[in-house]
Amino acid sequence: MLAMSAVHVLLGILADGTPRHGYDLKQAYDALLPRARPLAFGQAYATLGRMVRDELVEEAGHDSAGGPERTSYTITDTGHVTLRTWLGTVERPAPFVTDALFTKVVVALRTGSDGATARAYLTAQRAAHAERMRELTRAKTEPGANMSDVVSADYLLGHLDADLAWMQTTLTRLGALRAELHEGDHR
């Protein structure tokens, strides 16, 4: 499975064949994924260095228009193949639960005798999720919100909604889960 990485996003930005320098690529990355963690400048340049090494991009020229020298990059044939392969690869659903929500509930039940810690955590987390959903809903309905903002907010809202449904179901199952965890202690 090929996971999303800065490499794939940068290849996608360069796919139209227009040479771009590191600063432009970093800005385009952040604009393309407005709700994702911004790409740090150091990460952008380190990633470009690896992409040159791996022959995914090549230097297209140097420019110092009124400032420090900047190197422009273009995608190579190998880069196009890598991008097409990544885009054509279906992502497998996660085989394991790795989310902190689940982990905290299980650990809270394991350490608390009556489930109150887990219940308090889930209640507080539901409130935090609901507030984040309100923020995202406002953001996507703001005047001037672009479609990328709307689509990314919809994606996050879907995940937050699924988390809320899981939290509600888990609240109703806390007693049974706590009993099962403590039963395992006595085996």
C-alpha positions as CSV (number, residue, x, y, z in Angstrom):
1,M,0.0,0.0,0.0
2,L,1.3,3.4,-0.9
3,A,0.4,5.9,1.7
4,M,-0.1,9.6,1.1
5,S,3.1,11.6,1.4
6,A,4.4,15.0,0.6
7,V,6.1,13.4,-2.4
8,H,2.8,12.4,-4.0
9,V,1.2,15.8,-3.4
10,L,4.3,17.6,-4.9
11,L,4.2,15.3,-7.9
12,G,0.6,16.1,-8.4
13,I,1.3,19.8,-8.3
14,L,4.1,19.4,-10.8
15,A,2.1,17.0,-13.1
16,D,1.0,19.8,-15.4
17,G,4.6,20.2,-16.5
18,T,5.0,23.8,-15.2
19,P,8.4,24.3,-13.5
20,R,8.1,25.5,-9.9
21,H,10.6,26.3,-7.2
22,G,10.5,25.1,-3.6
23,Y,8.7,28.1,-2.2
24,D,5.9,27.9,-4.8
25,L,5.5,24.2,-4.3
26,K,5.2,24.6,-0.5
27,Q,2.6,27.4,-1.0
28,A,0.7,25.2,-3.6
29,Y,0.7,22.2,-1.2
30,D,-0.8,24.3,1.6
31,A,-3.4,25.8,-0.8
32,L,-4.3,22.4,-2.2
33,L,-4.8,20.8,1.3
34,P,-6.1,23.8,3.4
35,R,-7.2,21.6,6.3
36,A,-4.1,19.4,6.4
37,R,-1.0,20.1,8.4
38,P,1.0,22.7,6.5
39,L,4.1,21.6,4.8
40,A,7.2,23.0,6.7
41,F,9.7,24.8,4.5
42,G,12.5,22.4,5.6
43,Q,10.3,19.4,4.8
44,A,9.6,20.8,1.4
45,Y,13.2,21.2,0.5
46,A,14.3,17.9,2.0
47,T,11.5,16.1,0.1
48,L,12.6,17.8,-3.1
49,G,16.2,16.7,-2.5
50,R,15.0,13.0,-2.1
51,M,12.8,13.4,-5.2
52,V,15.8,14.5,-7.3
53,R,17.8,11.7,-5.9
54,D,15.0,9.2,-6.8
55,E,14.7,10.7,-10.3
56,L,11.0,11.7,-9.7
57,V,11.8,15.4,-10.5
58,E,14.7,17.2,-12.1
59,E,16.1,20.7,-11.9
60,A,14.6,22.8,-14.6
61,G,16.7,26.0,-14.0
62,H,17.9,28.6,-11.6
63,D,16.6,32.0,-11.0
64,S,17.6,34.8,-8.7
65,A,15.1,37.5,-9.6
66,G,16.0,40.1,-7.0
67,G,16.8,37.7,-4.3
68,P,18.6,34.4,-3.4
69,E,19.0,31.9,-6.1
70,R,16.1,29.5,-6.5
71,T,16.0,26.2,-8.2
72,S,12.9,25.2,-10.3
73,Y,11.8,21.6,-10.6
74,T,9.8,19.6,-13.2
75,I,8.4,16.1,-13.0
76,T,10.2,13.3,-14.8
77,D,8.7,10.3,-16.6
78,T,9.5,8.3,-13.5
79,G,7.6,10.8,-11.4
80,H,4.6,10.6,-13.7
81,V,4.6,6.8,-13.4
82,T,5.0,7.0,-9.6
83,L,2.1,9.4,-9.4
84,R,-0.2,7.3,-11.6
85,T,0.6,4.2,-9.6
86,W,-0.2,6.0,-6.3
87,L,-3.4,7.5,-7.7
88,G,-4.5,4.1,-9.0
89,T,-3.8,2.2,-5.7
90,V,-6.9,1.6,-3.6
91,E,-6.2,2.2,0.1
92,R,-7.0,-0.7,2.3
93,P,-9.1,0.2,5.4
94,A,-7.0,0.3,8.5
95,P,-6.5,-3.3,9.8
96,F,-6.1,-2.1,13.4
97,V,-7.7,0.4,15.7
98,T,-5.0,3.0,16.3
99,D,-7.0,6.0,17.3
100,A,-6.4,7.6,20.7
101,L,-10.2,7.7,21.4
102,F,-10.4,3.9,21.6
103,T,-7.1,3.5,23.4
104,K,-8.0,6.1,26.1
105,V,-11.4,4.4,26.7
106,V,-9.9,1.0,27.1
107,V,-7.1,2.2,29.4
108,A,-9.5,4.3,31.5
109,L,-11.7,1.2,32.0
110,R,-8.7,-0.8,32.9
111,T,-7.6,1.7,35.5
112,G,-10.9,2.8,36.9
113,S,-13.0,0.5,39.0
114,D,-16.5,1.8,38.0
115,G,-16.0,3.2,34.5
116,A,-16.5,6.8,35.6
117,T,-13.1,7.9,34.1
118,A,-14.0,6.5,30.7
119,R,-17.5,8.0,30.9
120,A,-16.1,11.4,31.8
121,Y,-13.6,11.2,29.0
122,L,-16.2,10.2,26.4
123,T,-18.5,13.0,27.6
124,A,-15.8,15.6,27.4
125,Q,-14.6,14.3,24.0
126,R,-18.1,14.4,22.6
127,A,-18.3,18.1,23.5
128,A,-14.9,18.8,21.9
129,H,-16.0,16.9,18.7
130,A,-19.3,18.8,18.6
131,E,-17.5,22.2,18.9
132,R,-15.1,21.2,16.1
133,M,-18.1,20.2,13.9
134,R,-19.6,23.6,14.5
135,E,-16.3,25.3,13.5
136,L,-16.1,23.3,10.3
137,T,-19.7,24.0,9.4
138,R,-19.1,27.7,9.9
139,A,-15.9,27.5,7.8
140,K,-17.5,25.8,4.9
141,T,-20.4,28.3,4.8
142,E,-18.3,31.4,5.1
143,P,-18.5,33.8,2.2
144,G,-15.5,33.2,0.0
145,A,-15.0,29.5,1.1
146,N,-13.6,27.7,-1.9
147,M,-14.6,24.2,-2.9
148,S,-11.4,22.7,-1.5
149,D,-12.3,24.1,1.9
150,V,-15.8,22.8,1.6
151,V,-14.8,19.3,0.5
152,S,-12.1,19.0,3.2
153,A,-14.6,20.2,5.8
154,D,-17.1,17.6,4.6
155,Y,-14.4,14.9,4.9
156,L,-13.6,15.9,8.5
157,L,-17.3,16.3,9.4
158,G,-17.9,12.8,8.2
159,H,-15.1,11.4,10.4
160,L,-16.2,13.4,13.4
161,D,-19.8,12.3,13.0
162,A,-18.6,8.7,12.9
163,D,-16.5,9.2,16.0
164,L,-19.6,10.7,17.8
165,A,-21.7,7.7,16.8
166,W,-19.0,5.4,18.1
167,M,-18.7,7.4,21.4
168,Q,-22.5,7.1,21.9
169,T,-22.5,3.4,21.3
170,T,-19.5,2.9,23.5
171,L,-21.1,4.9,26.4
172,T,-24.0,2.4,26.3
173,R,-21.5,-0.6,26.3
174,L,-19.1,0.7,29.0
175,G,-20.4,-1.7,31.7
176,A,-20.1,-4.8,29.5
177,L,-16.6,-3.7,28.2
178,R,-15.4,-3.0,31.8
179,A,-16.6,-6.4,32.9
180,E,-14.9,-8.1,30.0
181,L,-11.6,-6.3,30.7
182,H,-11.7,-7.2,34.4
183,E,-12.7,-10.8,33.7
184,G,-9.6,-11.1,31.7
185,D,-7.6,-10.1,34.8
186,H,-8.9,-13.2,36.6
187,R,-7.9,-15.7,34.1
